[in-house]
Amino acid sequence: MRSTGTMDARISTLRLASLFILATATSPWTTTSAAALQPTPPSPITTPIVETVKNLRPVVSGSGAPAPLFRAASLDCLSESDARNLLDGSALEVGGAGVDSVRRRPLAAVIDLRNLDEIQKGEAERTDGARLFYSSLTRDCPSGDCNDAGPRLIHVPVLGDINGFWDEAIDRMDGPSRAAATLRTAFDGGALDRAAARNLEEGGHAMLYTVMLATAGRPLAKALDACVQESKRGPVVFHCQKGKDRTGVLSMLVQRCLGETDEEIVEAYGGSGDLLGGEDSAASIEASRNEKRKRSTTAMVDWSHFRGSPACAMADTLEWINQKHGSVDGYLDSILFNGEKRADFRGSLGATKPPIDLT
């Protein structure tokens, strides 16, 4: 039985499970009025490059029509021009020059998958462009009618259940290690927490994602519901901090709903590292592969173990889903995002790929 004396420490120190911090340089932006950021009439221009949002791209590769669902890293470093282009939808066109501007639709919603403490940290460091962007979003639908609402901000903290996450992480430990760590809590209150953190680090990305899938079914289903409803109004951007972990898991579920294969899902996930660059790039990870890593002795997770987006991590995650639930559809059924909802999703987006048939 676990020592109850460590519960307060677990709640405070292991809250770091929700933090996937992207260290990006910020630059001062010239202040302008909020009115200047309102959507502007569409014009036949080449799709702009969004320079101040990393890892921004369509979730599902399109065939020429504007893609309604996009994934991204944090939006806290937006420039004013990028903010404007996101709001009016010009940054969310696909196809480059020649895109029919008449089909451009303003941004419908931003779905933020981060926990509140991460959001508050981002708010304190936002650029002027990001503050003006967020001031243009509303959290509620006027008169309860979302069809008439402007761009919305929807908060769905995927890792809101921190205690559930760590209970599952502890359950993933092998029997002897868990028993030994539990016994040590009699004279070392944080022993079980530290052992769970080391086990998660050793399990790598795939363990992080499968623990997430096992404990965050409700928020993931809520995020999927929001994608369905909001994408009927226009483009939707969902993001976490780096746009690869929580965002990667949600993207995987969306891609399968819309008929993407395992190979397409793995390839899309694997692109995040190089799009983020820096310590997450494949070159950086390869260069540090042989470096000796000092083993942490605290209950806090060393998130350097989770840099990059190795394709094998998503492949292993899909394999875990297949073993545990039979298929991704089986997992989606288990979180109550059932076949009827998936069909509505495909129909509302005009998906041309049929659902994956695993029978």
BELDA-V195453 format. One record per backbone hydrogen bond with DSSP energy under -0.5 kcal/mol. CO is the residue of the C=O (numbers start at 1). NH is the residue of the N-H. If there is no record, write none. Layout:
co=CO nh=NH
co=CO nh=NH
This chain:
co=3 nh=6
co=4 nh=7
co=6 nh=10
co=7 nh=11
co=8 nh=12
co=9 nh=13
co=10 nh=14
co=13 nh=16
co=14 nh=17
co=15 nh=18
co=16 nh=19
co=18 nh=20
co=21 nh=23
co=22 nh=24
co=33 nh=36
co=34 nh=37
co=35 nh=38
co=43 nh=45
co=48 nh=50
co=49 nh=51
co=50 nh=53
co=53 nh=56
co=54 nh=73
co=55 nh=57
co=57 nh=71
co=65 nh=64
co=68 nh=236
co=69 nh=59
co=70 nh=238
co=71 nh=57
co=72 nh=240
co=75 nh=78
co=76 nh=127
co=78 nh=130
co=79 nh=83
co=80 nh=84
co=81 nh=85
co=82 nh=86
co=83 nh=87
co=84 nh=88
co=85 nh=89
co=85 nh=91
co=86 nh=89
co=87 nh=107
co=89 nh=92
co=90 nh=93
co=96 nh=99
co=99 nh=101
co=100 nh=103
co=101 nh=104
co=108 nh=152
co=109 nh=237
co=110 nh=112
co=110 nh=154
co=111 nh=113
co=111 nh=239
co=112 nh=156
co=113 nh=158
co=115 nh=119
co=116 nh=120
co=117 nh=121
co=118 nh=122
co=119 nh=123
co=120 nh=124
co=121 nh=125
co=122 nh=125
co=123 nh=126
co=127 nh=131
co=128 nh=132
co=129 nh=133
co=130 nh=134
co=131 nh=135
co=132 nh=136
co=133 nh=136
co=134 nh=137
co=138 nh=153
co=141 nh=144
co=142 nh=145
co=144 nh=146
co=145 nh=148
co=146 nh=149
co=151 nh=138
co=152 nh=110
co=152 nh=154
co=153 nh=155
co=154 nh=112
co=154 nh=156
co=156 nh=158
co=157 nh=160
co=160 nh=162
co=161 nh=165
co=162 nh=166
co=163 nh=167
co=164 nh=168
co=165 nh=169
co=166 nh=170
co=167 nh=171
co=168 nh=172
co=170 nh=173
co=174 nh=178
co=175 nh=179
co=176 nh=180
co=177 nh=181
co=178 nh=182
co=179 nh=183
co=180 nh=184
co=181 nh=185
co=182 nh=185
co=183 nh=186
co=184 nh=187
co=184 nh=188
co=188 nh=191
co=190 nh=194
co=191 nh=195
co=192 nh=196
co=193 nh=197
co=194 nh=198
co=195 nh=199
co=196 nh=200
co=197 nh=201
co=198 nh=202
co=199 nh=203
co=200 nh=204
co=203 nh=207
co=204 nh=208
co=205 nh=209
co=206 nh=210
co=207 nh=211
co=208 nh=212
co=209 nh=213
co=210 nh=214
co=211 nh=215
co=212 nh=216
co=216 nh=220
co=217 nh=221
co=218 nh=222
co=219 nh=223
co=220 nh=224
co=221 nh=225
co=222 nh=226
co=223 nh=227
co=224 nh=228
co=225 nh=229
co=226 nh=230
co=227 nh=231
co=228 nh=232
co=229 nh=232
co=230 nh=233
co=230 nh=234
co=235 nh=108
co=235 nh=109
co=236 nh=70
co=237 nh=111
co=238 nh=72
co=239 nh=113
co=241 nh=74
co=245 nh=249
co=246 nh=250
co=247 nh=251
co=248 nh=252
co=249 nh=253
co=250 nh=254
co=251 nh=255
co=252 nh=256
co=253 nh=257
co=254 nh=258
co=255 nh=260
co=256 nh=259
co=261 nh=265
co=262 nh=266
co=263 nh=267
co=264 nh=268
co=265 nh=269
co=266 nh=270
co=267 nh=271
co=268 nh=271
co=269 nh=272
co=271 nh=275
co=272 nh=276
co=273 nh=277
co=277 nh=280
co=278 nh=281
co=281 nh=285
co=282 nh=286
co=283 nh=287
co=284 nh=288
co=286 nh=289
co=288 nh=291
co=291 nh=293
co=292 nh=294
co=301 nh=303
co=302 nh=305
co=303 nh=306
co=304 nh=307
co=310 nh=313
co=310 nh=314
co=311 nh=315
co=312 nh=316
co=313 nh=317
co=314 nh=318
co=315 nh=319
co=316 nh=320
co=317 nh=321
co=318 nh=322
co=319 nh=323
co=320 nh=324
co=321 nh=325
co=321 nh=326
co=322 nh=326
co=327 nh=331
co=328 nh=332
co=329 nh=333
co=330 nh=334
co=331 nh=335
co=332 nh=337
co=333 nh=336
co=336 nh=338
co=338 nh=342
co=339 nh=343
co=340 nh=344
co=341 nh=345
co=342 nh=346
co=343 nh=347
co=344 nh=348
co=345 nh=349
co=346 nh=350
co=346 nh=351
co=347 nh=350
co=356 nh=358
